[in-house]
């Protein structure tokens, strides 16, 4: 059994990732409500952080199980593999945050975990089984999440236009400024419910590898609370570089558009979390924003910006995997493997 301090060091590293995930992906929760000027940036992140945290009261822990048990075979999960995977995810998150690129923290974590496992045990370490909700499901939702967000964003926006087509614009704007409080809360709840569980899954994998819990044991309550708290605190820190890209550069948003995008994103996240699918909140809200923008015509969306965001999505898993694999190699060189 490994030294207890090593286990706690890796748990601490996981919570650091969770915190970075919070401020990296804060833009996903607050970009629309900030860009429509319904809330100030400070008020928006406080609002989002609160609902990020209380999500543990709402959602089952199915996503955590997918991350902890559905990506890498149990025999291949060692403490160096977990630690290297976290380093890969953290480094990639910081790089994309610095350059204001809205990449996926979820896919960085998946890529990092998978990359270190492959470096240690080979490709046979990975679980390619849809029934076990592993990499096949994650790969499928790379496409499903943004497409579903786009379709729902488009449909919600069309329905809103149809319902309120005879109302005065001034009254509509005031109403949707109020409704955005609810839609932002709903999205932040879904964001916390899906994203915090990914770190819970990594902590669960760490505890199983260290033989501190059994494979069928529930996730300890302290891990649940710690992960949701770390994400909430990270969201409070904000990620203003990415807010600008998400809320202003893809298409111009007014309160009615922000409400539709957030509602579409929330619906997508709730479905994914219920299915146990670790999806990218970045992909989801970007798809929803593009869908809302398309209701005003093809020209309303800045496709060049959207294209650069897609390239970040494509690169995230292999980039995080490569960093994690190199980190595991460094650990092995130092004798920790």
C-alpha positions in Angstrom: 0.0 0.0 0.0 1.5 3.4 -1.0 2.4 6.1 1.5 -0.7 8.0 2.5 1.0 11.4 1.8 1.4 10.3 -1.9 -2.4 9.6 -2.1 -3.2 13.0 -0.6 -0.8 14.7 -2.9 -2.6 13.3 -5.9 -6.0 14.2 -4.4 -4.7 17.7 -3.9 -3.5 17.8 -7.6 -7.0 16.6 -8.7 -8.6 19.5 -6.7 -6.1 21.9 -8.3 -7.3 20.7 -11.7 -10.9 21.1 -10.5 -10.2 24.7 -9.5 -8.5 25.4 -12.8 -11.5 23.8 -14.6 -13.7 26.2 -12.7 -12.0 29.4 -13.8 -11.2 28.0 -17.3 -14.8 27.0 -17.9 -16.4 29.9 -16.0 -16.9 31.5 -19.4 -19.3 28.8 -20.3 -21.6 29.7 -17.4 -21.3 33.4 -17.5 -20.4 34.5 -21.0 -23.9 35.1 -22.3 -25.2 36.8 -19.1 -22.2 39.1 -19.0 -22.2 39.9 -22.7 -25.9 40.8 -22.6 -25.1 43.0 -19.5 -27.7 41.4 -17.4 -25.1 40.9 -14.7 -21.7 42.4 -14.0 -18.8 40.0 -14.3 -18.4 39.8 -10.5 -22.1 39.2 -9.9 -22.2 36.6 -12.7 -19.4 34.5 -11.4 -20.8 34.6 -7.9 -24.2 33.5 -9.2 -22.6 30.7 -11.3 -20.4 29.5 -8.5 -23.3 29.1 -6.1 -25.2 26.9 -8.5 -22.0 25.0 -9.5 -21.6 24.1 -5.8 -25.2 23.1 -5.0 -25.3 20.8 -8.0 -24.2 17.9 -5.7 -27.7 18.0 -4.3 -29.3 17.4 -7.6 -27.4 14.9 -9.8 -26.4 11.2 -9.3 -22.7 10.4 -9.6 -23.0 8.5 -12.9 -20.4 10.7 -14.7 -17.9 10.1 -11.9 -18.3 6.4 -12.4 -17.6 6.8 -16.1 -14.4 8.7 -15.6 -13.2 6.5 -12.7 -14.0 3.1 -14.1 -14.9 3.5 -17.8 -11.7 4.9 -19.5 -8.8 2.9 -18.2 -8.8 -0.8 -17.2 -8.5 -1.1 -13.4 -5.3 -3.1 -13.7 -3.7 -0.1 -15.5 -4.7 2.5 -13.0 -1.7 3.3 -10.8 -0.9 6.4 -8.9 1.8 7.6 -11.4 -0.7 7.1 -14.2 -3.3 9.3 -12.4 -0.8 11.9 -11.4 0.7 12.2 -15.0 -2.8 12.4 -16.4 -3.7 15.3 -14.1 -0.5 17.1 -15.1 -1.3 16.7 -18.8 -4.8 18.1 -18.2 -3.7 21.0 -16.1 -0.9 22.1 -18.4 -3.2 22.1 -21.5 -5.9 24.0 -19.6 -3.4 26.7 -18.6 -2.0 27.0 -22.1 -5.5 27.4 -23.7 -6.6 29.7 -20.9 -3.6 32.0 -21.4 -4.4 32.3 -25.1 -8.1 32.7 -24.6 -9.0 29.5 -26.4 -12.3 27.9 -25.1 -11.1 24.3 -25.2 -12.6 21.4 -23.2 -11.4 20.8 -19.6 -13.3 17.5 -19.8 -11.5 16.3 -22.8 -8.1 17.5 -21.5 -8.7 15.2 -18.4 -9.8 12.3 -20.5 -6.9 12.8 -22.9 -4.4 13.1 -20.0 -5.7 10.0 -18.2 -5.7 7.9 -21.4 -2.3 9.2 -22.5 -0.5 8.3 -19.3 -2.2 4.9 -19.2 -1.1 4.1 -22.8 2.5 5.3 -22.0 2.5 2.9 -19.0 0.6 -0.2 -20.2 0.0 0.2 -24.0 -3.2 0.7 -26.0 -4.8 -2.4 -24.3 -5.2 -0.3 -21.1 -8.1 1.7 -22.7 -11.7 0.7 -22.5 -13.4 0.8 -25.9 -16.9 -0.4 -24.8 -20.1 1.6 -25.2 -21.8 -0.5 -22.5 -19.2 0.5 -20.0 -19.7 4.2 -21.0 -16.0 4.5 -21.8 -14.2 6.2 -24.6 -16.7 5.2 -27.2 -19.4 7.2 -25.5 -17.1 10.2 -24.8 -16.1 10.2 -28.5 -19.7 10.1 -29.6 -20.6 13.0 -27.4 -17.8 15.1 -28.9 -20.1 15.3 -31.9 -23.5 14.9 -30.1 -23.1 17.6 -27.5 -22.4 20.6 -29.8 -24.9 19.4 -32.4 -27.6 18.9 -29.9 -26.8 22.3 -28.3 -27.0 23.9 -31.8 -30.3 22.3 -32.7 -31.9 23.1 -29.3 -30.6 26.7 -29.4 -32.0 27.2 -32.9 -35.4 25.6 -31.9 -35.7 27.6 -28.6 -34.9 30.8 -30.5 -37.4 30.1 -33.2 -40.1 29.2 -30.6 -39.4 32.4 -28.7 -39.7 34.5 -31.9 -43.0 32.8 -32.7 -44.4 33.2 -29.2 -43.4 36.9 -28.8 -43.6 38.1 -32.4 -46.3 40.6 -31.6 -44.8 42.0 -28.4 -42.9 45.2 -28.1 -39.2 44.9 -28.2 -38.7 47.0 -25.0 -41.0 44.8 -23.0 -39.4 41.6 -24.4 -35.9 42.8 -23.5 -36.9 43.5 -19.9 -38.6 40.2 -19.6 -35.7 38.2 -20.9 -33.2 40.1 -18.8 -35.1 38.7 -15.8 -35.4 35.2 -17.3 -31.7 35.1 -17.9 -31.2 34.9 -14.2 -33.0 31.5 -14.3 -31.4 30.3 -17.5 -27.9 31.2 -16.2 -28.6 29.4 -12.9 -29.9 26.3 -14.8 -26.8 26.2 -17.0 -24.5 26.6 -14.0 -26.3 23.8 -12.2 -25.7 21.5 -15.2 -22.1 22.7 -15.5 -21.3 21.8 -11.9 -23.2 18.6 -12.1 -21.3 17.3 -15.1 -17.8 18.8 -14.6 -17.2 18.4 -10.9 -18.0 14.7 -11.2 -15.0 14.3 -13.6 -12.6 15.2 -10.8 -14.6 13.0 -8.4 -14.0 10.1 -10.8 -10.2 10.7 -10.8 -10.2 10.8 -7.0 -12.2 7.6 -7.0 -9.6 6.0 -9.3 -6.8 7.2 -7.1 -8.4 5.8 -3.9 -9.1 2.4 -5.7 -5.5 2.3 -7.0 -4.2 3.0 -3.5 -6.6 0.3 -2.0 -8.2 2.9 0.2 -11.6 2.0 -1.1 -13.0 -1.0 -3.1 -14.1 -0.9 -6.7 -17.8 -1.1 -5.7 -17.6 1.4 -2.9 -19.4 4.7 -3.2 -17.5 7.9 -3.6 -16.6 9.3 -0.2 -18.7 12.3 0.9 -15.6 14.4 1.6 -14.5 13.9 -2.1 -17.9 15.0 -3.4 -18.1 18.2 -1.3 -14.4 19.0 -2.0 -14.8 18.7 -5.8 -18.0 20.9 -6.0 -16.4 23.4 -3.7 -13.1 23.6 -5.7 -15.1 24.1 -8.9 -17.2 26.8 -7.3 -14.2 28.6 -6.1 -12.5 28.3 -9.5 -15.6 29.8 -11.1 -15.5 32.7 -8.7 -12.0 33.4 -10.0 -13.4 33.8 -13.5 -11.9 33.3 -16.9 -12.2 36.6 -18.6 -10.0 35.9 -21.6 -12.4 33.1 -22.7 -15.5 35.1 -21.8 -14.7 37.6 -24.5 -14.4 34.8 -27.1 -17.6 33.0 -26.1 -19.8 36.0 -25.4 -18.7 38.5 -28.0 -16.7 37.1 -30.8 -18.9 34.2 -32.1 -22.0 36.3 -32.5 -23.7 39.3 -30.9 -26.1 38.4 -28.1 -29.1 40.2 -26.5 -30.9 38.9 -23.5 -33.4 36.9 -25.5 -30.6 35.2 -27.3 -28.7 34.6 -24.1 -31.7 33.0 -22.5 -32.3 30.6 -25.4 -28.6 29.6 -25.6 -28.3 29.0 -21.8 -31.6 27.0 -21.8 -30.5 24.9 -24.7 -27.1 24.3 -23.1 -28.7 23.4 -19.8 -31.0 20.8 -21.4 -28.1 19.2 -23.2 -26.0 19.0 -20.0 -28.9 17.5 -17.9 -29.4 14.8 -20.6 -25.7 13.9 -20.7 -25.3 13.8 -16.9 -28.4 11.6 -16.6 -26.8 9.2 -19.2 -23.4 9.3 -17.4 -21.7 10.9 -20.3 -18.8 13.3 -19.5 -19.4 16.0 -22.1 -17.7 19.3 -22.8 -19.6 22.3 -21.4 -17.5 24.3 -23.8 -18.8 22.3 -26.8 -22.3 22.5 -25.5 -22.6 26.2 -25.0 -20.7 27.0 -28.2 -23.1 24.9 -30.2 -26.1 26.6 -28.5 -24.7 30.1 -29.2 -24.1 29.2 -32.9 -27.6 27.7 -33.1 -29.1 30.9 -31.7 -27.0 33.0 -34.1 -28.1 31.0 -37.1 -31.7 32.2 -36.6 -30.6 35.6 -37.7 -29.0 34.3 -40.8 -25.7 32.6 -41.7 -23.9 35.9 -41.7 -24.7 36.5 -38.0 -22.2 33.9 -36.9 -18.5 34.6 -37.2 -17.5 31.3 -38.6 -13.8 32.0 -38.6 -13.8 32.3 -34.8 -16.0 29.2 -34.5 -13.6 27.3 -36.7 -10.6 28.2 -34.5 -12.6 27.0 -31.5 -13.3 23.7 -33.3 -9.5 23.2 -34.0 -8.9 23.6 -30.2 -11.5 20.8 -29.7 -9.7 18.5 -32.1 -6.3 19.1 -30.6 -7.3 18.9 -26.9 -7.3 15.1 -26.3 -4.1 14.3 -28.3 -2.3 17.4 -26.8 -3.2 16.5 -23.2 -2.4 12.9 -23.9 1.1 13.7 -25.2 1.9 15.9 -22.2 0.7 13.2 -19.8 2.7 10.5 -21.6 5.8 12.6 -21.4 5.1 13.3 -17.7 4.7 9.6 -17.0 8.0 9.0 -18.9 9.7 11.5 -16.6 8.2 9.7 -13.5 9.5 6.4 -14.8 12.9 7.8 -15.4 13.0 8.9 -11.8 11.9 5.4 -10.7 8.2 6.0 -9.9 6.1 3.8 -12.1 
